[in-house]
Amino acid sequence: MNYEFKGRRAIVTGASSGIGKGIAMRFAKMGVKVILAARRQLELEEVAAEIRSHGGTAIVAPCDVTNPEDVARVVQTAVDELGGVDIMVNCAGIAGPMTFEDTPPERFRQHMDVNYFGAVEFVRNVLPLMKEQGSGYIVNISSITGLKGLPTYTSYGASKFAIRGFSDSLRHEVKKYGIKVSVVAPPGVHTPMVDDDLESHPDWFHKFKVIEVDQVLNKMISGMRKGRFLILVSADSKLMYAMLRFFPRAFTALFMWLYKMEK
């Protein structure tokens, strides 16, 4: 498979900053018409202006992904303005490491509402369009914390595990309609969400290299071109996944030891 991007129509959530912004701008450079969805309209307008200044097409669609009416409106905007949706990228998310005992119940609900249910709602709205046109590509952003349960990520990690499981089940259901599904699992990435909160991350987190957004974009685009389901974007991520597959007990013991050393 060699997926072509030029001329496609995409919705990107979380497009006001970080990875989502990077995806939207990279898509636009590749000739993709993008719907920019996020809560912060001012930041979306700035992203759209930058895309348009380089000759790209960008439409701002302010949205709270936890509000089904907002989600439906964004998808309808794509239909009205672009004629449909070829690519759906669910990148909106919130993080914040915290031990289970320190995490209030509402934080668990918030992580699931934004990181998981928001993506599910967008898929629910775009899937009929993709089925009707006989093609489509759904990309869900997970995390390395969605590959392995890690200390202080009981809430965030659970939402990212949910995204990976949802994506894995979904891809089998929609393959017959010509629809592809990929899940991207980056490690720590230099984004406002991560950089503004670096001090709260556990010591073991800093043993992994925090990568740049461009590295995520390069691996994601390459993985989409090849139709890969699980897209790992760094050497650390690939090593982690390999150890999980072939040496799960040793890998778990290593993390238990690293976490114990912090105490």
Rosetta silent file (secondary structure, phi, psi, omega in degrees, C-alpha in Angstrom):
SEQUENCE: MNYEFKGRRAIVTGASSGIGKGIAMRFAKMGVKVILAARRQLELEEVAAEIRSHGGTAIVAPCDVTNPEDVARVVQTAVDELGGVDIMVNCAGIAGPMTFEDTPPERFRQHMDVNYFGAVEFVRNVLPLMKEQGSGYIVNISSITGLKGLPTYTSYGASKFAIRGFSDSLRHEVKKYGIKVSVVAPPGVHTPMVDDDLESHPDWFHKFKVIEVDQVLNKMISGMRKGRFLILVSADSKLMYAMLRFFPRAFTALFMWLYKMEK
SCORE:     score description
SCORE:     0.000 S_00000001
   1 L     0.000  137.209  174.220    0.000    0.000    0.000 S_00000001
   2 L  -133.442   86.135 -173.972    1.200    3.521   -0.796 S_00000001
   3 L   -65.664  129.930  179.191   -1.397    5.905    0.585 S_00000001
   4 L   -99.309  136.129 -175.374   -1.548    9.222   -1.273 S_00000001
   5 L   -98.499  -33.185 -173.060   -2.308   12.389    0.674 S_00000001
   6 L   -57.739  130.834  178.765   -2.666   15.114   -1.943 S_00000001
   7 L    86.377   -4.232 -179.938   -6.264   16.227   -2.397 S_00000001
   8 L   -75.621  164.190  178.899   -7.533   14.428    0.707 S_00000001
   9 E  -120.970  126.404 -172.549   -9.857   16.028    3.265 S_00000001
  10 E  -130.422  146.412  165.907   -8.994   15.683    6.947 S_00000001
  11 E  -107.791  130.215  177.355  -10.313   16.536   10.378 S_00000001
  12 E  -123.966  117.477  175.820   -7.595   16.954   13.008 S_00000001
  13 E   -89.330  158.883 -175.705   -8.576   17.334   16.657 S_00000001
  14 L    68.105   27.418 -170.465   -6.237   18.951   19.144 S_00000001
  15 L   -82.576    2.105 -177.702   -5.041   21.115   16.250 S_00000001
  16 L   -82.363  -16.962 -178.814   -4.369   24.258   18.278 S_00000001
  17 L  -164.624  173.090  172.521   -0.957   23.108   19.562 S_00000001
  18 H    59.671 -140.599 -176.429    1.514   20.262   19.915 S_00000001
  19 H   -63.467  -42.016 -179.592    1.221   17.116   17.848 S_00000001
  20 H   -59.677  -44.840  176.690   -2.229   17.998   16.512 S_00000001
  21 H   -60.701  -44.901  179.732   -1.021   21.349   15.204 S_00000001
  22 H   -60.768  -41.895  178.709    2.001   19.667   13.655 S_00000001
  23 H   -62.300  -46.737 -178.711   -0.158   17.064   11.913 S_00000001
  24 H   -60.186  -43.490 -178.247   -2.495   19.704   10.500 S_00000001
  25 H   -70.442  -38.093  178.042    0.377   21.798    9.161 S_00000001
  26 H   -66.636  -44.091  176.344    2.196   18.799    7.692 S_00000001
  27 H   -55.613  -47.393 -177.368   -1.001   17.598    6.026 S_00000001
  28 H   -60.262  -39.526  177.995   -1.577   21.043    4.526 S_00000001
  29 H   -64.451  -25.718 -179.090    1.942   21.087    3.072 S_00000001
  30 L   -91.767    6.838  176.817    1.152   17.743    1.447 S_00000001
  31 L    90.265   14.840  177.355   -1.965   19.099   -0.229 S_00000001
  32 L   -89.538  135.658  174.391   -4.532   17.916    2.313 S_00000001
  33 E   -86.372  126.925 -169.722   -7.466   20.220    3.084 S_00000001
  34 E  -119.149  139.290  168.191   -7.815   20.366    6.856 S_00000001
  35 E   -98.121  121.328 -177.688  -10.546   21.063    9.374 S_00000001
  36 E   -96.337  115.683 -177.143   -8.890   22.351   12.553 S_00000001
  37 E  -119.602  129.140  175.806  -10.760   21.273   15.684 S_00000001
  38 E  -174.348  173.299 -179.312   -9.934   22.260   19.274 S_00000001
  39 L   -77.456  -33.669 -170.785  -11.360   24.331   22.104 S_00000001
  40 L   -89.242   99.690 -174.350   -9.102   27.377   21.688 S_00000001
  41 H   -65.614  -40.653 -178.196  -10.407   29.344   18.724 S_00000001
  42 H   -59.023  -46.134  179.134   -7.722   32.057   18.788 S_00000001
  43 H   -65.139  -37.467  176.968   -4.926   29.498   18.514 S_00000001
  44 H   -62.654  -41.179  179.192   -6.821   27.686   15.749 S_00000001
  45 H   -61.931  -37.361  178.837   -7.133   30.931   13.806 S_00000001
  46 H   -67.439  -41.625  177.341   -3.365   31.416   14.066 S_00000001
  47 H   -63.585  -44.788 -179.991   -2.694   27.904   12.790 S_00000001
  48 H   -61.708  -41.172  179.973   -5.157   28.406    9.935 S_00000001
  49 H   -63.002  -40.012  178.999   -3.557   31.726    8.996 S_00000001
  50 H   -65.715  -41.499  178.374   -0.129   30.105    8.826 S_00000001
  51 H   -62.984  -45.873 -178.877   -1.449   27.295    6.631 S_00000001
  52 H   -65.703  -32.103 -179.967   -3.216   29.724    4.303 S_00000001
  53 H   -64.902  -19.485  177.627   -0.113   31.900    4.039 S_00000001
  54 L  -104.244   14.391  175.284    1.589   28.930    2.374 S_00000001
  55 L    87.943    8.373 -179.103   -1.295   28.300   -0.001 S_00000001
  56 L   -88.485  171.195  178.017   -3.033   25.581    1.997 S_00000001
  57 L  -109.898  121.668  179.408   -6.695   25.118    2.859 S_00000001
  58 E  -141.084  133.309  179.458   -7.663   25.264    6.528 S_00000001
  59 E  -122.100  127.734 -178.394  -11.070   25.715    8.143 S_00000001
  60 E   -84.339  130.895  179.528  -11.430   26.536   11.826 S_00000001
  61 E  -138.311   83.935  179.328  -14.018   24.526   13.768 S_00000001
  62 E   -54.664  139.985 -170.700  -13.921   25.234   17.523 S_00000001
  63 L  -160.782  137.726  166.521  -14.960   22.136   19.399 S_00000001
  64 L  -101.752  112.014 -172.930  -15.164   20.495   22.792 S_00000001
  65 L   -65.378  -14.363  178.397  -14.636   16.819   21.978 S_00000001
  66 L   -86.124   -2.147 -179.842  -16.642   15.816   25.049 S_00000001
  67 L  -106.543  107.264 -177.461  -19.744   17.497   23.603 S_00000001
  68 H   -55.929  -33.017  179.086  -21.487   15.257   21.026 S_00000001
  69 H   -67.319  -39.696  176.059  -23.243   18.252   19.471 S_00000001
  70 H   -62.051  -44.594 -178.937  -19.897   19.981   18.890 S_00000001
  71 H   -60.486  -47.675  179.699  -18.486   16.827   17.333 S_00000001
  72 H   -61.072  -37.417 -179.788  -21.438   16.437   14.969 S_00000001
  73 H   -66.577  -40.143  178.801  -21.142   20.099   13.981 S_00000001
  74 H   -62.238  -45.393 -179.954  -17.442   19.745   13.106 S_00000001
  75 H   -64.840  -38.896  177.416  -18.126   16.744   10.887 S_00000001
  76 H   -65.421  -34.687  175.322  -21.009   18.561    9.220 S_00000001
  77 H   -61.125  -41.776  178.016  -18.668   21.496    8.574 S_00000001
  78 H   -61.987  -40.120  178.749  -16.318   19.113    6.774 S_00000001
  79 H   -66.746  -46.018 -176.774  -19.204   17.878    4.641 S_00000001
  80 H   -68.486  -40.901 -173.077  -20.488   21.376    3.879 S_00000001
  81 H   -91.399  -32.755 -174.616  -17.112   22.995    3.205 S_00000001
  82 H  -116.257  -13.700  179.379  -15.028   20.150    1.784 S_00000001
  83 L    91.099    1.384  179.223  -17.602   17.641    0.595 S_00000001
  84 L   154.629 -170.901 -179.439  -16.625   14.865    2.992 S_00000001
  85 L  -134.541  123.873  175.807  -13.902   13.359    5.171 S_00000001
  86 L  -100.707  -33.772 -176.821  -11.063   11.131    3.973 S_00000001
  87 E  -130.630  130.505  174.688   -8.847   11.227    7.072 S_00000001
  88 E  -118.757  116.017  178.513   -9.880   11.480   10.720 S_00000001
  89 E  -112.019  114.677  177.829   -7.083   12.166   13.205 S_00000001
  90 E   -95.787   98.852 -175.579   -8.048   11.998   16.881 S_00000001
  91 L  -119.081  -10.831  179.975   -5.277   13.855   18.673 S_00000001
  92 L   -59.435  134.535 -179.307   -7.121   15.882   21.318 S_00000001
  93 L  -169.054  161.205  173.295   -5.923   14.863   24.749 S_00000001
  94 L  -129.874  148.961 -177.084   -4.967   15.777   28.286 S_00000001
  95 L  -121.469 -140.539  178.982   -2.180   14.224   30.349 S_00000001
  96 L   107.843   95.798  179.308   -0.793   14.715   33.844 S_00000001
  97 L   -71.800  144.178 -179.207    1.031   11.935   35.764 S_00000001
  98 E  -168.209  139.771  176.831   -0.235   11.168   39.250 S_00000001
  99 L   -64.801  158.120 -178.697   -0.280    8.148   41.520 S_00000001
 100 H   -56.721  -45.076 -176.500   -3.583    6.335   41.838 S_00000001
 101 H   -66.044  -25.728  179.726   -4.084    7.425   45.452 S_00000001
 102 H   -90.968   -7.072 -175.897   -3.514   11.068   44.528 S_00000001
 103 L   -90.663  117.015  178.395   -5.817   10.995   41.496 S_00000001
 104 L   -69.373  152.362 -178.213   -9.349   12.237   42.212 S_00000001
 105 H   -54.213  -37.418 -178.104  -12.209   10.255   40.647 S_00000001
 106 H   -65.790  -24.619  178.224  -13.155   13.146   38.370 S_00000001
 107 H   -68.711  -39.017  175.868   -9.661   13.061   36.826 S_00000001
 108 H   -60.322  -44.894  179.787  -10.242    9.482   35.652 S_00000001
 109 H   -64.854  -39.298 -179.616  -13.523   10.529   34.061 S_00000001
 110 H   -64.014  -45.104  178.278  -11.900   13.569   32.463 S_00000001
 111 H   -59.842  -44.798 -179.619   -9.126   11.506   30.889 S_00000001
 112 H   -68.145  -40.014 -179.165  -11.614    9.014   29.494 S_00000001
 113 H   -62.708  -45.184 -176.866  -14.013   11.705   28.275 S_00000001
 114 H   -81.897  -53.433 -171.239  -11.349   13.654   26.373 S_00000001
 115 H   -75.822  -29.802 -175.933   -8.786   11.033   25.372 S_00000001
 116 H  -112.092  -62.284 -174.684  -11.134    8.139   24.630 S_00000001
 117 H   -64.664  -30.107  175.398  -14.815    9.007   24.319 S_00000001
 118 H   -61.112  -43.446  177.956  -14.035   12.121   22.268 S_00000001
 119 H   -65.796  -42.668  179.463  -12.291    9.954   19.683 S_00000001
 120 H   -59.175  -41.979 -177.981  -15.101    7.389   19.744 S_00000001
 121 H   -66.440  -39.363  177.033  -17.678   10.110   19.081 S_00000001
 122 H   -64.658  -42.981  178.361  -15.750   11.469   16.098 S_00000001
 123 H   -61.875  -41.126  179.346  -15.423    7.980   14.641 S_00000001
 124 H   -57.826  -34.328 -177.381  -19.150    7.428   15.174 S_00000001
 125 H   -84.953  -32.573 -177.566  -19.840   10.544   13.078 S_00000001
 126 H   -89.436  -22.540 -174.730  -17.330   10.047   10.248 S_00000001
 127 H   -58.485  -44.797  178.126  -17.745    6.310    9.772 S_00000001
 128 H   -59.370  -35.727  178.329  -21.035    6.496    7.807 S_00000001
 129 H   -65.681  -44.869 -178.772  -19.420    9.002    5.426 S_00000001
 130 H   -67.119  -38.930  177.561  -16.384    6.800    4.886 S_00000001
 131 H   -62.723  -41.347 -178.567  -18.518    3.699    4.363 S_00000001
 132 H   -65.193  -37.420 -178.991  -20.610    5.499    1.772 S_00000001
 133 H   -87.293   -9.041  175.959  -17.559    6.635   -0.189 S_00000001
 134 L    77.620   19.975  179.244  -15.858    3.249    0.176 S_00000001
 135 L  -165.994  162.705  177.706  -12.650    4.572    1.687 S_00000001
 136 E   164.196  163.142  179.005  -11.206    6.420    4.644 S_00000001
 137 E  -139.442  121.636  178.087   -8.371    6.532    7.140 S_00000001
 138 E  -109.900  124.336  179.958   -8.813    6.817   10.909 S_00000001
 139 E  -121.239  120.227  179.280   -5.730    7.664   12.964 S_00000001
 140 E  -112.192  131.146 -178.802   -5.920    7.602   16.752 S_00000001
 141 E   -90.508  116.858  175.986   -3.108    8.965   18.895 S_00000001
 142 L  -105.033 -132.261 -174.921   -2.275    6.709   21.836 S_00000001
 143 L  -174.728  164.491  172.676    1.009    6.639   23.791 S_00000001
 144 H   -64.436  -22.990  176.591    3.685    4.303   25.087 S_00000001
 145 H   -73.965   -6.391  172.689    1.576    4.334   28.253 S_00000001
 146 H   -95.411    0.599  176.153   -1.049    2.587   26.137 S_00000001
 147 L  -100.786  -34.282 -176.002    1.384   -0.262   25.465 S_00000001
 148 L  -146.039  132.171  176.070    2.440   -1.003   29.035 S_00000001
 149 L   -65.180  123.021 -174.910    0.970    0.002   32.374 S_00000001
 150 L  -122.112  147.845 -178.251    3.466    2.409   33.932 S_00000001
 151 L   -57.644  140.895  178.445    3.672    3.917   37.434 S_00000001
 152 L    74.385    8.661  177.865    1.829    7.241   37.954 S_00000001
 153 E  -122.586   35.137 -179.733   -0.216    6.797   34.758 S_00000001
 154 L   -62.277  -33.393 -178.027   -3.167    4.821   36.111 S_00000001
 155 L   -88.274  -57.483 -179.947   -5.596    7.417   34.744 S_00000001
 156 H   -61.212  -46.587 -178.392   -3.934    8.706   31.570 S_00000001
 157 H   -61.192  -37.751  178.692   -2.561    5.283   30.654 S_00000001
 158 H   -61.395  -39.330  179.255   -5.971    3.652   31.012 S_00000001
 159 H   -67.612  -33.102 -179.733   -7.420    6.091   28.469 S_00000001
 160 H   -78.762  -31.820  170.288   -4.585    5.342   26.050 S_00000001
 161 H   -62.228  -41.420 -179.940   -5.008    1.583   26.480 S_00000001
 162 H   -60.988  -42.669  179.047   -8.677    2.131   25.662 S_00000001
 163 H   -61.485  -43.238 -178.745   -7.778    3.980   22.459 S_00000001
 164 H   -66.394  -44.016  179.480   -5.461    1.178   21.351 S_00000001
 165 H   -64.300  -42.495  177.015   -8.013   -1.541   22.095 S_00000001
 166 H   -59.153  -46.740 -178.126  -10.792    0.383   20.369 S_00000001
 167 H   -64.066  -39.667 -178.746   -8.617    0.936   17.306 S_00000001
 168 H   -65.152  -43.440  177.408   -7.578   -2.716   17.146 S_00000001
 169 H   -67.079  -43.724 -176.027  -11.175   -3.932   17.222 S_00000001
 170 H   -61.286  -40.101 -174.365  -12.372   -1.236   14.833 S_00000001
 171 H   -61.278  -33.623  178.598   -9.829   -1.984   12.123 S_00000001
 172 H   -71.218  -35.290 -178.113  -11.176   -5.513   11.693 S_00000001
 173 H   -71.648  -33.803 -171.400  -14.759   -4.285   11.468 S_00000001
 174 H  -101.528   -5.100 -178.537  -14.139   -1.572    8.863 S_00000001
 175 H   -56.557  -39.111 -177.257  -11.570   -3.235    6.614 S_00000001
 176 H   -66.336  -14.423  178.567  -14.312   -4.601    4.345 S_00000001
 177 H   -97.034    5.595 -178.994  -15.429   -1.030    3.646 S_00000001
 178 L    80.075   20.406 -177.307  -11.998    0.064    2.423 S_00000001
 179 E  -105.360  130.869  178.640  -11.284    1.971    5.642 S_00000001
 180 E   -99.210  151.559  175.587   -7.857    1.872    7.289 S_00000001
 181 E  -133.179  132.181  173.295   -7.111    2.375   10.990 S_00000001
 182 E  -129.398  150.599  173.342   -3.780    3.261   12.567 S_00000001
 183 E  -126.031  129.931 -177.183   -2.823    3.967   16.159 S_00000001
 184 E  -103.609  132.526 -175.813    0.263    6.064   16.937 S_00000001
 185 E  -124.349   78.582  179.869    2.124    5.434   20.204 S_00000001
 186 L   -78.711  158.744  169.840    4.667    8.190   20.862 S_00000001
 187 L   -83.604 -153.009  173.843    6.806    8.509   23.992 S_00000001
 188 L   -63.831  135.979 -178.324    7.258   11.905   25.636 S_00000001
 189 E  -127.763  139.969  177.838    7.154   14.639   22.992 S_00000001
 190 L   -68.534   91.709  175.864    8.222   18.271   23.302 S_00000001
 191 L  -132.837  163.065  176.686    4.769   19.861   23.296 S_00000001
 192 H   -54.378  -37.726 -178.090    3.229   22.497   25.582 S_00000001
 193 H   -62.268  -38.091 -178.778    1.293   19.734   27.369 S_00000001
 194 H   -85.598  -48.908 -174.569    4.510   17.873   28.258 S_00000001
 195 H   -63.898  -34.698 -179.607    7.011   20.727   28.611 S_00000001
 196 L   -72.737   -9.747 -172.900    4.780   22.766   30.931 S_00000001
 197 L  -129.279   21.057 -173.332    4.497   19.799   33.265 S_00000001
 198 H   -59.637  -37.664 -175.804    7.970   18.222   33.147 S_00000001
 199 H   -65.500  -23.396 -178.201    8.610   18.547   36.877 S_00000001
 200 H   -82.960  -12.203 -179.188    5.573   16.423   37.704 S_00000001
 201 L   -74.937  145.765  179.653    6.800   13.455   35.676 S_00000001
 202 L   -67.077  162.352 -177.599    8.465   10.622   37.623 S_00000001
 203 H   -58.192  -38.587 -177.065   12.224   10.121   37.462 S_00000001
 204 H   -62.538  -29.229  179.973   11.927    7.061   35.213 S_00000001
 205 H   -58.197  -37.200 -175.584   10.153    9.208   32.585 S_00000001
 206 H   -77.785   -5.265  174.553   13.333   11.229   32.103 S_00000001
 207 H   -79.639  -15.121  175.048   15.313    8.086   31.273 S_00000001
 208 L   -95.340  143.475  179.074   13.459    8.031   27.956 S_00000001
 209 L   -71.026  127.847  173.865   14.372   10.529   25.284 S_00000001
 210 L   -84.146  121.224 -171.162   11.753   13.245   24.841 S_00000001
 211 E   -99.403  170.441  179.658   11.431   13.625   21.084 S_00000001
 212 L   -89.572  156.083 -179.762   10.398   16.452   18.772 S_00000001
 213 H   -57.794  -39.723 -178.310    7.006   16.730   17.088 S_00000001
 214 H   -57.462  -34.914  179.156    8.601   16.424   13.637 S_00000001
 215 H   -66.118  -38.929  176.257    9.825   12.923   14.486 S_00000001
 216 H   -62.334  -45.331 -177.905    6.270   11.887   15.332 S_00000001
 217 H   -62.496  -45.121 -178.303    5.005   13.380   12.073 S_00000001
 218 H   -60.117  -46.125 -178.961    7.650   11.672    9.942 S_00000001
 219 H   -69.329  -36.866  179.841    6.943    8.243   11.413 S_00000001
 220 H   -65.168  -47.353 -179.774    3.185    8.738   11.294 S_00000001
 221 H   -62.068  -44.076  178.875    3.173    9.749    7.625 S_00000001
 222 H   -61.777  -43.675  179.558    5.500    6.871    6.746 S_00000001
 223 H   -65.187  -38.700  177.638    3.332    4.411    8.677 S_00000001
 224 H   -65.717  -42.259  178.783    0.152    5.667    7.034 S_00000001
 225 H   -56.156  -36.943 -177.435    1.681    5.353    3.570 S_00000001
 226 H   -90.884   -3.755  179.286    2.407    1.701    4.342 S_00000001
 227 L    70.861   28.614 -179.827   -0.946    1.078    6.027 S_00000001
 228 L   -73.903  143.155  177.146    0.589    0.038    9.343 S_00000001
 229 L   -77.868  -61.456 -178.387   -1.721   -0.417   12.291 S_00000001
 230 E   -95.059  118.782 -177.977    0.655    0.272   15.193 S_00000001
 231 E  -110.057  110.597  177.120    3.019    3.148   14.482 S_00000001
 232 E   -98.116  137.127 -166.014    5.959    3.438   16.890 S_00000001
 233 L  -115.436    4.931  179.009    7.879    6.668   16.539 S_00000001
 234 L  -149.234  162.297  178.020   11.154    6.301   18.457 S_00000001
 235 H   -61.740  -38.945  178.463   13.886    3.789   19.201 S_00000001
 236 H   -60.478  -43.371 -179.031   12.778    3.743   22.850 S_00000001
 237 H   -64.182  -42.886 -179.409    9.216    2.895   21.840 S_00000001
 238 H   -65.921  -39.986  177.691   10.335    0.104   19.527 S_00000001
 239 H   -64.508  -43.323  178.684   12.625   -1.349   22.198 S_00000001
 240 H   -59.479  -45.891 -177.645    9.830   -1.187   24.757 S_00000001
 241 H   -65.997  -39.631  178.698    7.397   -2.944   22.444 S_00000001
 242 H   -64.120  -42.560  179.145    9.942   -5.633   21.544 S_00000001
 243 H   -66.457  -36.765  177.602   10.682   -6.303   25.217 S_00000001
 244 H   -62.547  -37.832 -177.577    6.974   -6.449   25.981 S_00000001
 245 H   -75.357  -41.806 -170.226    6.481   -9.062   23.277 S_00000001
 246 H  -106.167  -25.513 -178.734    9.508  -11.246   23.930 S_00000001
 247 L  -135.773   57.272 -173.569   10.607  -10.520   27.532 S_00000001
 248 H   -60.887  -39.333 -178.027    7.488   -9.277   29.365 S_00000001
 249 H   -68.961  -41.429  179.436    8.541  -10.422   32.833 S_00000001
 250 H   -64.726  -40.099 -178.977   12.012   -8.903   32.556 S_00000001
 251 H   -66.046  -42.870  178.217   10.596   -5.631   31.286 S_00000001
 252 H   -63.116  -41.592  178.605    8.083   -5.416   34.123 S_00000001
 253 H   -62.210  -38.571  179.010   10.813   -6.178   36.656 S_00000001
 254 H   -61.725  -45.761 -178.806   12.954   -3.395   35.181 S_00000001
 255 H   -69.361  -35.783  176.287   10.224   -0.816   35.601 S_00000001
 256 H   -62.173  -38.828  179.162    9.416   -2.000   39.107 S_00000001
 257 H   -67.936  -44.250  179.375   13.088   -1.543   39.968 S_00000001
 258 H   -61.140  -42.049 -178.888   13.254    1.933   38.405 S_00000001
 259 H   -68.769  -37.740  179.024   10.147    3.028   40.262 S_00000001
 260 H   -63.932  -35.465 -178.293   11.430    1.570   43.533 S_00000001
 261 H   -66.136  -19.931 -179.686   14.683    3.528   43.134 S_00000001
 262 L   -77.884  -18.880 -171.418   12.697    6.789   43.203 S_00000001
 263 L   -89.374    0.000    0.000   11.349    6.158   46.683 S_00000001
